[in-house]
Amino acid sequence: MNIFDLIDKLKEELNQLDVTYLRKIQQKIMILNLEKYAWSLQNYIIEKYSKE
């Protein structure tokens, strides 16, 4: 399972929660930050190992 699958699974779990609107916004921001971090990490790894 890759990191993007885990993020999708987390999204599904969070969508099932009954929380306030503000909490939903915070969860969406958290997911966006996780996705941004995962993409950055993936790009870093690709760049690092493509030079070797």
CHARMM internal coordinates of N, CA and C (Angstrom, degrees):
IC EDIT
DIST 1 N 1 CA 1.4557
DIST 1 CA 1 C 1.5284
ANGL 1 N 1 CA 1 C 108.03
DIST 1 C 2 N 1.3257
ANGL 1 CA 1 C 2 N 117.03
DIHE 1 N 1 CA 1 C 2 N 131.77
DIST 2 N 2 CA 1.4612
ANGL 1 C 2 N 2 CA 118.62
DIHE 1 CA 1 C 2 N 2 CA 179.84
DIST 2 CA 2 C 1.5230
ANGL 2 N 2 CA 2 C 110.89
DIHE 1 C 2 N 2 CA 2 C -95.64
DIST 2 C 3 N 1.3040
ANGL 2 CA 2 C 3 N 115.76
DIHE 2 N 2 CA 2 C 3 N 171.86
DIST 3 N 3 CA 1.4619
ANGL 2 C 3 N 3 CA 121.60
DIHE 2 CA 2 C 3 N 3 CA -174.91
DIST 3 CA 3 C 1.5269
ANGL 3 N 3 CA 3 C 111.84
DIHE 2 C 3 N 3 CA 3 C -62.07
DIST 3 C 4 N 1.3322
ANGL 3 CA 3 C 4 N 117.45
DIHE 3 N 3 CA 3 C 4 N -33.98
DIST 4 N 4 CA 1.4585
ANGL 3 C 4 N 4 CA 119.93
DIHE 3 CA 3 C 4 N 4 CA -179.27
DIST 4 CA 4 C 1.5295
ANGL 4 N 4 CA 4 C 111.28
DIHE 3 C 4 N 4 CA 4 C -70.33
DIST 4 C 5 N 1.3234
ANGL 4 CA 4 C 5 N 117.23
DIHE 4 N 4 CA 4 C 5 N -32.70
DIST 5 N 5 CA 1.4647
ANGL 4 C 5 N 5 CA 120.44
DIHE 4 CA 4 C 5 N 5 CA 174.27
DIST 5 CA 5 C 1.5241
ANGL 5 N 5 CA 5 C 110.36
DIHE 4 C 5 N 5 CA 5 C -65.80
DIST 5 C 6 N 1.3248
ANGL 5 CA 5 C 6 N 116.35
DIHE 5 N 5 CA 5 C 6 N -39.88
DIST 6 N 6 CA 1.4661
ANGL 5 C 6 N 6 CA 120.42
DIHE 5 CA 5 C 6 N 6 CA 178.64
DIST 6 CA 6 C 1.5272
ANGL 6 N 6 CA 6 C 111.18
DIHE 5 C 6 N 6 CA 6 C -65.33
DIST 6 C 7 N 1.3172
ANGL 6 CA 6 C 7 N 116.81
DIHE 6 N 6 CA 6 C 7 N -39.20
DIST 7 N 7 CA 1.4652
ANGL 6 C 7 N 7 CA 120.17
DIHE 6 CA 6 C 7 N 7 CA 177.82
DIST 7 CA 7 C 1.5249
ANGL 7 N 7 CA 7 C 109.91
DIHE 6 C 7 N 7 CA 7 C -65.04
DIST 7 C 8 N 1.3300
ANGL 7 CA 7 C 8 N 117.75
DIHE 7 N 7 CA 7 C 8 N -41.40
DIST 8 N 8 CA 1.4697
ANGL 7 C 8 N 8 CA 120.96
DIHE 7 CA 7 C 8 N 8 CA 177.02
DIST 8 CA 8 C 1.5216
ANGL 8 N 8 CA 8 C 111.18
DIHE 7 C 8 N 8 CA 8 C -61.99
DIST 8 C 9 N 1.3267
ANGL 8 CA 8 C 9 N 116.45
DIHE 8 N 8 CA 8 C 9 N -40.74
DIST 9 N 9 CA 1.4668
ANGL 8 C 9 N 9 CA 120.40
DIHE 8 CA 8 C 9 N 9 CA 178.39
DIST 9 CA 9 C 1.5282
ANGL 9 N 9 CA 9 C 110.34
DIHE 8 C 9 N 9 CA 9 C -64.30
DIST 9 C 10 N 1.3253
ANGL 9 CA 9 C 10 N 116.82
DIHE 9 N 9 CA 9 C 10 N -41.32
DIST 10 N 10 CA 1.4622
ANGL 9 C 10 N 10 CA 120.87
DIHE 9 CA 9 C 10 N 10 CA 177.21
DIST 10 CA 10 C 1.5248
ANGL 10 N 10 CA 10 C 110.62
DIHE 9 C 10 N 10 CA 10 C -62.01
DIST 10 C 11 N 1.3371
ANGL 10 CA 10 C 11 N 117.34
DIHE 10 N 10 CA 10 C 11 N -41.73
DIST 11 N 11 CA 1.4712
ANGL 10 C 11 N 11 CA 121.39
DIHE 10 CA 10 C 11 N 11 CA 177.30
DIST 11 CA 11 C 1.5220
ANGL 11 N 11 CA 11 C 110.78
DIHE 10 C 11 N 11 CA 11 C -57.36
DIST 11 C 12 N 1.3368
ANGL 11 CA 11 C 12 N 115.92
DIHE 11 N 11 CA 11 C 12 N -46.30
DIST 12 N 12 CA 1.4637
ANGL 11 C 12 N 12 CA 120.61
DIHE 11 CA 11 C 12 N 12 CA 179.74
DIST 12 CA 12 C 1.5210
ANGL 12 N 12 CA 12 C 111.06
DIHE 11 C 12 N 12 CA 12 C -60.89
DIST 12 C 13 N 1.3248
ANGL 12 CA 12 C 13 N 116.34
DIHE 12 N 12 CA 12 C 13 N -43.71
DIST 13 N 13 CA 1.4643
ANGL 12 C 13 N 13 CA 120.55
DIHE 12 CA 12 C 13 N 13 CA 179.75
DIST 13 CA 13 C 1.5295
ANGL 13 N 13 CA 13 C 110.93
DIHE 12 C 13 N 13 CA 13 C -63.82
DIST 13 C 14 N 1.3147
ANGL 13 CA 13 C 14 N 116.93
DIHE 13 N 13 CA 13 C 14 N -43.46
DIST 14 N 14 CA 1.4591
ANGL 13 C 14 N 14 CA 120.44
DIHE 13 CA 13 C 14 N 14 CA -179.40
DIST 14 CA 14 C 1.5242
ANGL 14 N 14 CA 14 C 111.41
DIHE 13 C 14 N 14 CA 14 C -66.13
DIST 14 C 15 N 1.3253
ANGL 14 CA 14 C 15 N 117.19
DIHE 14 N 14 CA 14 C 15 N -35.51
DIST 15 N 15 CA 1.4668
ANGL 14 C 15 N 15 CA 120.62
DIHE 14 CA 14 C 15 N 15 CA 179.55
DIST 15 CA 15 C 1.5194
ANGL 15 N 15 CA 15 C 112.32
DIHE 14 C 15 N 15 CA 15 C -65.87
DIST 15 C 16 N 1.3136
ANGL 15 CA 15 C 16 N 117.33
DIHE 15 N 15 CA 15 C 16 N -22.57
DIST 16 N 16 CA 1.4617
ANGL 15 C 16 N 16 CA 120.96
DIHE 15 CA 15 C 16 N 16 CA -179.60
DIST 16 CA 16 C 1.5283
ANGL 16 N 16 CA 16 C 112.52
DIHE 15 C 16 N 16 CA 16 C -82.56
DIST 16 C 17 N 1.3232
ANGL 16 CA 16 C 17 N 116.60
DIHE 16 N 16 CA 16 C 17 N -12.80
DIST 17 N 17 CA 1.4592
ANGL 16 C 17 N 17 CA 120.06
DIHE 16 CA 16 C 17 N 17 CA -179.18
DIST 17 CA 17 C 1.5204
ANGL 17 N 17 CA 17 C 110.79
DIHE 16 C 17 N 17 CA 17 C -78.61
DIST 17 C 18 N 1.3212
ANGL 17 CA 17 C 18 N 115.46
DIHE 17 N 17 CA 17 C 18 N 144.34
DIST 18 N 18 CA 1.4587
ANGL 17 C 18 N 18 CA 121.35
DIHE 17 CA 17 C 18 N 18 CA 175.97
DIST 18 CA 18 C 1.5275
ANGL 18 N 18 CA 18 C 107.38
DIHE 17 C 18 N 18 CA 18 C -98.49
DIST 18 C 19 N 1.3279
ANGL 18 CA 18 C 19 N 115.56
DIHE 18 N 18 CA 18 C 19 N 96.21
DIST 19 N 19 CA 1.4612
ANGL 18 C 19 N 19 CA 120.57
DIHE 18 CA 18 C 19 N 19 CA -176.23
DIST 19 CA 19 C 1.5240
ANGL 19 N 19 CA 19 C 110.05
DIHE 18 C 19 N 19 CA 19 C -129.89
DIST 19 C 20 N 1.3216
ANGL 19 CA 19 C 20 N 115.11
DIHE 19 N 19 CA 19 C 20 N 169.40
DIST 20 N 20 CA 1.4625
ANGL 19 C 20 N 20 CA 119.94
DIHE 19 CA 19 C 20 N 20 CA -179.70
DIST 20 CA 20 C 1.5308
ANGL 20 N 20 CA 20 C 110.58
DIHE 19 C 20 N 20 CA 20 C -68.59
DIST 20 C 21 N 1.3263
ANGL 20 CA 20 C 21 N 114.25
DIHE 20 N 20 CA 20 C 21 N 164.72
DIST 21 N 21 CA 1.4672
ANGL 20 C 21 N 21 CA 120.63
DIHE 20 CA 20 C 21 N 21 CA 179.99
DIST 21 CA 21 C 1.5259
ANGL 21 N 21 CA 21 C 110.66
DIHE 20 C 21 N 21 CA 21 C -59.99
DIST 21 C 22 N 1.3194
ANGL 21 CA 21 C 22 N 117.08
DIHE 21 N 21 CA 21 C 22 N -42.96
DIST 22 N 22 CA 1.4598
ANGL 21 C 22 N 22 CA 120.89
DIHE 21 CA 21 C 22 N 22 CA -179.71
DIST 22 CA 22 C 1.5236
ANGL 22 N 22 CA 22 C 110.84
DIHE 21 C 22 N 22 CA 22 C -62.11
DIST 22 C 23 N 1.3141
ANGL 22 CA 22 C 23 N 117.22
DIHE 22 N 22 CA 22 C 23 N -40.61
DIST 23 N 23 CA 1.4699
ANGL 22 C 23 N 23 CA 121.02
DIHE 22 CA 22 C 23 N 23 CA 178.64
DIST 23 CA 23 C 1.5249
ANGL 23 N 23 CA 23 C 110.06
DIHE 22 C 23 N 23 CA 23 C -65.00
DIST 23 C 24 N 1.3381
ANGL 23 CA 23 C 24 N 117.54
DIHE 23 N 23 CA 23 C 24 N -39.23
DIST 24 N 24 CA 1.4739
ANGL 23 C 24 N 24 CA 120.26
DIHE 23 CA 23 C 24 N 24 CA 177.65
DIST 24 CA 24 C 1.5308
ANGL 24 N 24 CA 24 C 110.84
DIHE 23 C 24 N 24 CA 24 C -61.82
DIST 24 C 25 N 1.3277
ANGL 24 CA 24 C 25 N 116.78
DIHE 24 N 24 CA 24 C 25 N -41.17
DIST 25 N 25 CA 1.4674
ANGL 24 C 25 N 25 CA 120.93
DIHE 24 CA 24 C 25 N 25 CA 177.75
DIST 25 CA 25 C 1.5248
ANGL 25 N 25 CA 25 C 109.89
DIHE 24 C 25 N 25 CA 25 C -62.81
DIST 25 C 26 N 1.3256
ANGL 25 CA 25 C 26 N 117.38
DIHE 25 N 25 CA 25 C 26 N -43.35
DIST 26 N 26 CA 1.4649
ANGL 25 C 26 N 26 CA 121.00
DIHE 25 CA 25 C 26 N 26 CA 178.49
DIST 26 CA 26 C 1.5265
ANGL 26 N 26 CA 26 C 111.01
DIHE 25 C 26 N 26 CA 26 C -61.98
DIST 26 C 27 N 1.3203
ANGL 26 CA 26 C 27 N 116.41
DIHE 26 N 26 CA 26 C 27 N -39.08
DIST 27 N 27 CA 1.4653
ANGL 26 C 27 N 27 CA 120.52
DIHE 26 CA 26 C 27 N 27 CA 178.85
DIST 27 CA 27 C 1.5259
ANGL 27 N 27 CA 27 C 110.58
DIHE 26 C 27 N 27 CA 27 C -65.96
DIST 27 C 28 N 1.3257
ANGL 27 CA 27 C 28 N 116.73
DIHE 27 N 27 CA 27 C 28 N -40.86
DIST 28 N 28 CA 1.4724
ANGL 27 C 28 N 28 CA 119.98
DIHE 27 CA 27 C 28 N 28 CA 178.65
DIST 28 CA 28 C 1.5269
ANGL 28 N 28 CA 28 C 110.80
DIHE 27 C 28 N 28 CA 28 C -63.65
DIST 28 C 29 N 1.3237
ANGL 28 CA 28 C 29 N 116.66
DIHE 28 N 28 CA 28 C 29 N -41.01
DIST 29 N 29 CA 1.4666
ANGL 28 C 29 N 29 CA 120.43
DIHE 28 CA 28 C 29 N 29 CA 177.45
DIST 29 CA 29 C 1.5204
ANGL 29 N 29 CA 29 C 110.15
DIHE 28 C 29 N 29 CA 29 C -63.04
DIST 29 C 30 N 1.3228
ANGL 29 CA 29 C 30 N 117.20
DIHE 29 N 29 CA 29 C 30 N -41.88
DIST 30 N 30 CA 1.4569
ANGL 29 C 30 N 30 CA 121.23
DIHE 29 CA 29 C 30 N 30 CA 178.61
DIST 30 CA 30 C 1.5302
ANGL 30 N 30 CA 30 C 110.60
DIHE 29 C 30 N 30 CA 30 C -61.07
DIST 30 C 31 N 1.3267
ANGL 30 CA 30 C 31 N 117.42
DIHE 30 N 30 CA 30 C 31 N -44.51
DIST 31 N 31 CA 1.4631
ANGL 30 C 31 N 31 CA 121.70
DIHE 30 CA 30 C 31 N 31 CA 179.24
DIST 31 CA 31 C 1.5317
ANGL 31 N 31 CA 31 C 110.26
DIHE 30 C 31 N 31 CA 31 C -63.11
DIST 31 C 32 N 1.3260
ANGL 31 CA 31 C 32 N 116.95
DIHE 31 N 31 CA 31 C 32 N -44.16
DIST 32 N 32 CA 1.4710
ANGL 31 C 32 N 32 CA 120.11
DIHE 31 CA 31 C 32 N 32 CA 178.48
DIST 32 CA 32 C 1.5225
ANGL 32 N 32 CA 32 C 111.18
DIHE 31 C 32 N 32 CA 32 C -60.50
DIST 32 C 33 N 1.3254
ANGL 32 CA 32 C 33 N 116.86
DIHE 32 N 32 CA 32 C 33 N -41.52
DIST 33 N 33 CA 1.4652
ANGL 32 C 33 N 33 CA 120.15
DIHE 32 CA 32 C 33 N 33 CA 178.16
DIST 33 CA 33 C 1.5229
ANGL 33 N 33 CA 33 C 111.28
DIHE 32 C 33 N 33 CA 33 C -65.86
DIST 33 C 34 N 1.3222
ANGL 33 CA 33 C 34 N 117.46
DIHE 33 N 33 CA 33 C 34 N -39.63
DIST 34 N 34 CA 1.4677
ANGL 33 C 34 N 34 CA 120.72
DIHE 33 CA 33 C 34 N 34 CA 176.89
DIST 34 CA 34 C 1.5229
ANGL 34 N 34 CA 34 C 110.95
DIHE 33 C 34 N 34 CA 34 C -62.47
DIST 34 C 35 N 1.3360
ANGL 34 CA 34 C 35 N 116.30
DIHE 34 N 34 CA 34 C 35 N -44.28
DIST 35 N 35 CA 1.4649
ANGL 34 C 35 N 35 CA 120.17
DIHE 34 CA 34 C 35 N 35 CA 179.21
DIST 35 CA 35 C 1.5318
ANGL 35 N 35 CA 35 C 110.90
DIHE 34 C 35 N 35 CA 35 C -63.80
DIST 35 C 36 N 1.3118
ANGL 35 CA 35 C 36 N 116.02
DIHE 35 N 35 CA 35 C 36 N -42.65
DIST 36 N 36 CA 1.4679
ANGL 35 C 36 N 36 CA 120.16
DIHE 35 CA 35 C 36 N 36 CA 178.85
DIST 36 CA 36 C 1.5306
ANGL 36 N 36 CA 36 C 110.29
DIHE 35 C 36 N 36 CA 36 C -61.39
DIST 36 C 37 N 1.3126
ANGL 36 CA 36 C 37 N 116.58
DIHE 36 N 36 CA 36 C 37 N -44.56
DIST 37 N 37 CA 1.4619
ANGL 36 C 37 N 37 CA 120.91
DIHE 36 CA 36 C 37 N 37 CA 179.28
DIST 37 CA 37 C 1.5304
ANGL 37 N 37 CA 37 C 110.71
DIHE 36 C 37 N 37 CA 37 C -63.24
DIST 37 C 38 N 1.3327
ANGL 37 CA 37 C 38 N 116.84
DIHE 37 N 37 CA 37 C 38 N -43.50
DIST 38 N 38 CA 1.4675
ANGL 37 C 38 N 38 CA 120.78
DIHE 37 CA 37 C 38 N 38 CA -179.03
DIST 38 CA 38 C 1.5266
ANGL 38 N 38 CA 38 C 110.71
DIHE 37 C 38 N 38 CA 38 C -63.08
DIST 38 C 39 N 1.3363
ANGL 38 CA 38 C 39 N 117.37
DIHE 38 N 38 CA 38 C 39 N -42.93
DIST 39 N 39 CA 1.4663
ANGL 38 C 39 N 39 CA 120.39
DIHE 38 CA 38 C 39 N 39 CA 178.02
DIST 39 CA 39 C 1.5214
ANGL 39 N 39 CA 39 C 111.03
DIHE 38 C 39 N 39 CA 39 C -63.86
DIST 39 C 40 N 1.3207
ANGL 39 CA 39 C 40 N 116.63
DIHE 39 N 39 CA 39 C 40 N -42.22
DIST 40 N 40 CA 1.4722
ANGL 39 C 40 N 40 CA 120.22
DIHE 39 CA 39 C 40 N 40 CA 179.00
DIST 40 CA 40 C 1.5177
ANGL 40 N 40 CA 40 C 111.02
DIHE 39 C 40 N 40 CA 40 C -63.08
DIST 40 C 41 N 1.3172
ANGL 40 CA 40 C 41 N 115.86
DIHE 40 N 40 CA 40 C 41 N -43.77
DIST 41 N 41 CA 1.4614
ANGL 40 C 41 N 41 CA 120.44
DIHE 40 CA 40 C 41 N 41 CA 179.29
DIST 41 CA 41 C 1.5216
ANGL 41 N 41 CA 41 C 110.91
DIHE 40 C 41 N 41 CA 41 C -63.71
DIST 41 C 42 N 1.3209
ANGL 41 CA 41 C 42 N 116.64
DIHE 41 N 41 CA 41 C 42 N -43.17
DIST 42 N 42 CA 1.4579
ANGL 41 C 42 N 42 CA 120.92
DIHE 41 CA 41 C 42 N 42 CA 178.94
DIST 42 CA 42 C 1.5326
ANGL 42 N 42 CA 42 C 110.35
DIHE 41 C 42 N 42 CA 42 C -61.53
DIST 42 C 43 N 1.3241
ANGL 42 CA 42 C 43 N 117.05
DIHE 42 N 42 CA 42 C 43 N -44.75
DIST 43 N 43 CA 1.4665
ANGL 42 C 43 N 43 CA 120.64
DIHE 42 CA 42 C 43 N 43 CA 179.03
DIST 43 CA 43 C 1.5189
ANGL 43 N 43 CA 43 C 111.23
DIHE 42 C 43 N 43 CA 43 C -63.69
DIST 43 C 44 N 1.3204
ANGL 43 CA 43 C 44 N 117.29
DIHE 43 N 43 CA 43 C 44 N -39.57
DIST 44 N 44 CA 1.4616
ANGL 43 C 44 N 44 CA 121.23
DIHE 43 CA 43 C 44 N 44 CA 178.43
DIST 44 CA 44 C 1.5244
ANGL 44 N 44 CA 44 C 110.63
DIHE 43 C 44 N 44 CA 44 C -62.05
DIST 44 C 45 N 1.3253
ANGL 44 CA 44 C 45 N 116.50
DIHE 44 N 44 CA 44 C 45 N -45.88
DIST 45 N 45 CA 1.4692
ANGL 44 C 45 N 45 CA 121.18
DIHE 44 CA 44 C 45 N 45 CA -179.10
DIST 45 CA 45 C 1.5250
ANGL 45 N 45 CA 45 C 110.40
DIHE 44 C 45 N 45 CA 45 C -63.51
DIST 45 C 46 N 1.3277
ANGL 45 CA 45 C 46 N 116.89
DIHE 45 N 45 CA 45 C 46 N -44.75
DIST 46 N 46 CA 1.4674
ANGL 45 C 46 N 46 CA 120.71
DIHE 45 CA 45 C 46 N 46 CA 179.53
DIST 46 CA 46 C 1.5213
ANGL 46 N 46 CA 46 C 110.24
DIHE 45 C 46 N 46 CA 46 C -61.53
DIST 46 C 47 N 1.3250
ANGL 46 CA 46 C 47 N 116.09
DIHE 46 N 46 CA 46 C 47 N -45.65
DIST 47 N 47 CA 1.4638
ANGL 46 C 47 N 47 CA 119.81
DIHE 46 CA 46 C 47 N 47 CA -179.17
DIST 47 CA 47 C 1.5285
ANGL 47 N 47 CA 47 C 111.22
DIHE 46 C 47 N 47 CA 47 C -64.41
DIST 47 C 48 N 1.3069
ANGL 47 CA 47 C 48 N 116.80
DIHE 47 N 47 CA 47 C 48 N -42.44
DIST 48 N 48 CA 1.4668
ANGL 47 C 48 N 48 CA 120.64
DIHE 47 CA 47 C 48 N 48 CA -177.82
DIST 48 CA 48 C 1.5217
ANGL 48 N 48 CA 48 C 111.44
DIHE 47 C 48 N 48 CA 48 C -63.64
DIST 48 C 49 N 1.3263
ANGL 48 CA 48 C 49 N 116.96
DIHE 48 N 48 CA 48 C 49 N -46.20
DIST 49 N 49 CA 1.4577
ANGL 48 C 49 N 49 CA 119.73
DIHE 48 CA 48 C 49 N 49 CA -174.48
DIST 49 CA 49 C 1.5263
ANGL 49 N 49 CA 49 C 113.59
DIHE 48 C 49 N 49 CA 49 C -86.28
DIST 49 C 50 N 1.3231
ANGL 49 CA 49 C 50 N 117.57
DIHE 49 N 49 CA 49 C 50 N -12.89
DIST 50 N 50 CA 1.4644
ANGL 49 C 50 N 50 CA 118.63
DIHE 49 CA 49 C 50 N 50 CA 176.64
DIST 50 CA 50 C 1.5310
ANGL 50 N 50 CA 50 C 111.12
DIHE 49 C 50 N 50 CA 50 C -79.22
DIST 50 C 51 N 1.3152
ANGL 50 CA 50 C 51 N 116.82
DIHE 50 N 50 CA 50 C 51 N -16.87
DIST 51 N 51 CA 1.4656
ANGL 50 C 51 N 51 CA 120.96
DIHE 50 CA 50 C 51 N 51 CA 179.06
DIST 51 CA 51 C 1.5210
ANGL 51 N 51 CA 51 C 112.02
DIHE 50 C 51 N 51 CA 51 C -81.35
DIST 51 C 52 N 1.3088
ANGL 51 CA 51 C 52 N 116.66
DIHE 51 N 51 CA 51 C 52 N -20.48
DIST 52 N 52 CA 1.4756
ANGL 51 C 52 N 52 CA 119.93
DIHE 51 CA 51 C 52 N 52 CA -176.80
DIST 52 CA 52 C 1.5051
ANGL 52 N 52 CA 52 C 112.68
DIHE 51 C 52 N 52 CA 52 C -82.82
END
COOR INIT
IC SEED 1 N 1 CA 1 C
IC BUILD
